[in-house]
Amino acid sequence: MKNFILSASLLATTILFANTKGKIDQPTISKQQKIEISKTTDKTVYFWEVNTTTGYASGYTFSEAKALKTIKLMATNDIVSYRIIEAYK
């Protein structure tokens, strides 16, 4: 039983960290693009970014709650190494 648990732990760790070596720099939304997007609406725009062990995602919403929910969904069953939310009016 101990051997099975140790083997399963080793396999899970290997799978989690297997993708970290060949990561490609992901394009992010530049500050200028964020300003241009925020000028198109009179609402506050929340830009979010999340980096996990298996990937990267970014986007924007019109409420902080939606941004947090989106980050939570992106990180389901994954380890979050970086997340940020910026608000532009």
N, C-alpha and C positions, 0 to 999 in steps of 0.2 A: 504494500500500500504506500509506503514511504517513497519507494522508487517511482511509482506512478505519479504521485504528487510532485516530486522533484522534476520528473520528465515533463509534465504538463506545464509547470512554471517556467522551465527552460524554453520550451517551445513557444509559450505565450510571449516571453521576453524577446525572443529572437524575432518573432513576427512583428512585434510592436516597433522595434528599432531597425528593422531591415530596410525601410524606405529612407532613412535619414542620410545615407551616404550620397545618393545621387540627386539631391534636391536641386532644382533649377530656380534661379532668381525669378520671383513672381512679380509681374507688373502691378504697381499700386496706383491708386488715384492720386495724382499730384495735387499740391495745394492750390495751384491755379485752376485745375479742373474742379476741385471742390468749391471754390469761390464761384465759378461760372454756373455750376449746378445749383448752388444756393440762391443765385440771382434770379433763377427762373420761377421761383415761388416765394410767397410772402410768409410761408411757414418755416419753422426751424428744421433743418435737415441734419440728421444724425448719421455720420459715416462710421462704419464699423470695420474692423479687421480682426481676423482670428487665425492663428497659426497653431496647428496640431502636429502630432507626430506623423500623420499620414498626408497632410496637405495644408493648403493656404486658401483663404477665401476673404473677399471684401465686398462691400456694397454700401447702400444707404437706405434709410427709412425716414419717415416723418414723425416717429415717436421713439423715445428712448426705450420704452417697454418692448417695442417690436425689435429694436436692435439687440437688446439683451436676450429676447426669445430666439432670435435667429442665431446668435452666437451659441446659445445653449443647444439648439438643434444641430449645429455644425459640429459640436463637440461630443455628441452622444456616442458613447462607447469609445472615446478617444481621450488622449491626454493633451490638455491645452498648455502650450508653452508661451503663448503671447496673445493678448487681446486688448483692443482699445476701442473707445467710442469717442468721437469728436463731434461737437455741435457747432453748426454754422447758421447764422441768421441772415 
